[in-house]
Amino acid sequence: MDSGNPGSDTAEATVPTVQALFVGTVFLDIVLAGMPRLPRPGAEEWADERAVSVGGIANTAVAAARLGATSALVSTLGADDFSGLALKHLQAEPLLDLSNVTLQAEREIPLTVVVPMAGERMFLSHGSLAQPAQHAPDVRARTMFVALNDGMPTWVGKFREAGTLVVAGVGWDEDPAWPRQVRGYLDTVDMLVLNAAEAHHLTGEQDLETAARQLASPTRSVVVTCGPYGAIAVGNSAAATIHVQAPAVAAKDTTGAGDVLVGALMAATSIGENLEDSLAFAVTAAADATTRLGGARAAPDLSQLLERSSTASGASLSAARIAQRLRAPKTSPLATTSALTEESHP
């Protein structure tokens, strides 16, 4: 019997369980902040602050791990210097297992320069998305995240059959085929998380609650993030809409805030919290992350989140209670947090 199949009896006995599993592309982000304007052609502007952070799926994975969820990452890094720097950042997270991260000698990690300005962000990127993982990782998971714009790995269904809650993001694309592609995956998803722009483009609806209800089903919940206004969610197509207001913060950089929200949402869901309280916890974590530069770099730990919850209003009681539950000391259940698989392709 295949021990890598999370639905097998052997797997249940021998394969460790993590609270959150993340599948996708790791980026390296360079954030330059505090510029009054973009440079004119031939001119130069100086930023007041800078930060280097892992990004992409790493935003979500690091957020969950820092908030006390044992986590594992499935991705591919390269042999370039930027991949080495990203790996160093990832290895600093004690609850994030990297034994299912593959190193490919010919690959370069995608690089993004982020410029926060006037409450928005601009991105300049180079590289390519990682190909969907071909083989299931040797781990069981209470929750897992898949970015649908990266494609749905064929083995995700086995995890779902074994009881894993499959959470997905959509990664909006201007390609006219994008809505059809995303909708083709929805029946394999238990929770869909998307931002307001993605909800508009995917459904054609301007009202976010209407968009969420259109995407929800009796077996699929939908969360729509609304930036500084918090988030809304529909537990299923018949449930009442949940509205969670974000705490007021002095936002510095919103890069990766939605990813932090997803990581926190999964951390809370993995310990059995309901959707409304989990979303309150997640919105508080995302708001806190915006007060620092970077995505994964800015993800709060439990101490920071408890401090934020003590001064916030609205969702603070639920967020503080969940943070206390996640605070219990733990180590990764996997054998190592640093073992990586080297893989080469002709």
N, C-alpha and C positions, 0 to 999 in steps of 0.2 A: 504493500500500500504506500502511496506517495506521501512522505512526511511533510512535503511542502503544500499539500492541499489542506486548507484550514478546515475543511468539512470532514476530514477523516478522523477515525478514532485514534489512530497513532499520533496524528498531529495534535489532537487535544491533549494527549498525555505528554508529548515531548517538546512541542513548539511553544516558546514563551509568548505571552500576551502583552501588548502595549496598549495604552489608552488611545493613542492617536498615531495613524500612519499617513504619510504624505508622499504623493507621487507627482513629479513635475520637474520643471527646469529651474536650476539655481542660477542666479545672476550675481554679478558684482556691481554694486552701485557706488558711484562717486557723487556726493551731494555738495553743491556749491550754493551757499545761501547768503542773503544780505546784499545782493547787488541792486542798485536803484533802477537799473535798466539793462537791457541786453546790449552788447557792443554793436556799434555800426560796423559795416564792412571796413576792414583795415584798422579798426580801433580796438582798444582793450579796456575791459572793466575788471575791477578787483572785487572778489567776494569777501564778506566779513567773517564767514565761518565755512568750514568744510567738514565732511565726514565720509568715511569709507565703511560700507556695510554690505553683507550678503543680502540679496534680494530675491525676487521671484518666489518660488515655493518655500525658500528658506525663511521668508518673513513669517509665514504661517507656522512652519515647523518650530522655529525658535520661540515664537510667541507661546505656543502650547507648552513647550518644555520649560520655559521660564516660569510659567504659571503652575507648575507642579505636575503636569501630565507626562508620564513616560511615553516617549515618542520615538518614531523611526522614520528615516528618510529614504526614499527610493529615487535616485537621480543619477546623472552622469556628469562627471567633471573631466577636465582635460589635463594636459601636462604643462600648460603655459603658466607663467608667473601669477596671473590673476586667479587661476584655479587654485594654486598653492595658497594664495592669500585667503581665498574663500574657505578653503579647507581648514585653515588655522582658526578662522572665526567659528566655524561649525564645531570643531573639536573642543571649543571652550565651553560648550553647553553640556553639563554632566548628564542630563536626562534625555539627550538626543542621540540615538544610536545611528551610526553611519555604516554599518556592516553591509547594507544593501545599496551603497553608493559605488558606482563603477567608474574607474579611471580609464579613459581612452586616450592613447598617446596622440592621436591626430586631431583631437577636439580642442577647441578654445571655448572657455566659458563666455556666455554673452555678457557684454559690458554696457552699462547705462550711465550716462551723465545726467543728473537730476538738478534742475534749477527751480527751487521754490520762489515764487514772486507774486505779490498782490493776491495772496490767498489761493493761488493755483500752482500747478507744477508744469514744467516743460521737460521733455525727455529726448535725449539723443542716444540711440542704441546701436550696437553692432553685434553680430553673431546670429546664432540660430537656436531654435528650441530643441530640447532633447527629444529623441524619439521615444514613444511610449515603451515602457519596460516590457520586454518579451516574456519574462519569467516571473512568477509569483515569488515574493520574498518569503523566507522561512520564518514567518511570524504570524501570530493571530492578532487581531486588532478589534477594539470596541468601536472605534470610529476610524474612517479614513477619508482623505480628501483627494479629489482628482480634478485637474483643470481640463474642462472639456475642449478648450481650444488646442490642447496638446494631443487630443485623441483619448479614447477610452481603452485602457489595456484589456485584453481579452479575459484575463484571469480575475478581474474585479467581481464578476458574477459569483465566483466560488466563495469569496469573502462575504458577499451579501447573503448568500444562502446559509452561511455559517453564523449569521447574526450580526455581522459588522454593519454599522450605520454608515452608508455611503453619502458623503457630503461633496457637492460639486460647485465649482465656479465656472463662469462662462467665457471670460476673456473676450470682450466685444471686439469684433473684426468688421471692417467696412465692406468686406466681400459680401455681395448680395446673397450668396449661398449660406452665409453664416447662420441666420435664424433657422433654416431647415436642418442644418447639420446639428445644431444644439438640440433642437426639438427631437431629433432622432435618438438622442441619448437619454431623454428625460425618464423613460420608463425603467432605467437602470439606476435611478438616483432616489435617495430617501429624503435628502434636504438640499435644496438649491439656494445658493447665496449669490446675489448679484447687486450691482449698484443701480442707482436711479437711471443713469443713461442706458445701461444695458437692459434694464426692464422696459424702458421706452422702445428701444430698437428691436427687442425680441418680440414684443407683443403689439407694437403700434399704439398702445394705450398711453395717454398723458397722465391719467390718474394712477398713482402708484399702487393704491389698494386694489383697484380693478385689475392692474397688471399682475399683482401677486396672486389674486384669486384665479386669474386665467391660467396661471402656470401651476397652481396647486392641484392636488388630487387627493382622494381618500387615503392614499399611502405616501404622499409626498408633501412635505412642508416647504414653504418658500420664505426666505428672508430678503428684504430689500434694504440696503444701507442708504442712509440719507445724509451723509456727511455730518455737519454740525447739528443737524436736527435729530440725530439718533438713527433709529431703524424701525421698520414695521415687519410683521411676520404674520403668516397665515398657517396655522398648524395643519389644516387640511382644507379641502374645498368648502367644507360646511362650517368650520370653526370661526369664532369671532376673531377679528383682526387685533393683533397685539401691537401696541404703540409704546416704544421706549424712548424717552427723551435723553439726549446726551448731556452730561454735565458741562457747565461752562468752563472753558479752559482758554489759556493764551496760546493758541496754536502757532507753532513755528514751522512745521513741515508735515504735510498730510501724506507723504509717501508711505505706502504700505499700511496705512491705518485700516483699510478694509481687510487686508490679510491678517492683521493682528486680531481684528474682530472675529474672523473665522477660527483662528487658532484658539482663542479664548472660548468661543462658543463650543468647539469640540472638547476642550478640556472639561468644561462644565457638564456637557452632555454625557461624557464618558463616565462620570460618577453618578449618573441617574437623575440629574436635575431636569426639570421640565423646561419647555421651550421659552416661556416667558422669563423665568428667573435666569436661565442660561444667557438669554439675550441681554438682560440687564447687566450681567457680569461682563459680557463681551463688549457692549457699548462703552462701559466705564474703562475697560482696558484700551480700547481703540482711542478714546479721547485722551487718555494719559499719554499714549504713544506720540500724539501730535505735538506734544510740548518739547520734543527733542528731535534732532536731525536723524534721518535715515529710517529704514523700515525695520529690519530685524534688530539693528543696533538700538532702536528706540523702544522696542517691545518691553513693557514693564515686567518686573518680577513681582512676587506676591507681596513683599513689603511695600513696594511703591504703590501697588493697587490698593492695599489696605489703607495706606495714607490718603490716597485719592478718595476712597470710599468714605472715610471719616469726615471729609469736608464737603462731599457732594450731596446732592439732594435727589429725590425721586428714586432712582434705581439703586441708591447706595446701600440700603439694608440687604437686598438680595446679593449684591456684589460682595459685600463684606462677609456675609455668611458663607458663600461659596469659596471665597478666598481662604477662609479659615479651614474649610473642609479639605481643600487641595494642599494645605500647608503641611500635612503630615509628612515626616521624613521618608524618603524613598530613594532607591537607586534604579537604574535601568535594569529590567529583567533579562536583557540580552547579554550574551557572553562578553561583548566588547563594544566600546563606543568608537574605536579607531580603526578596526580592521576594514580594509577596502579591497575591492576586487579589481584587479588590473585586466583590461580587456583590449585587445587590438583587432583591427579589421584591415583586411587588405585594401 
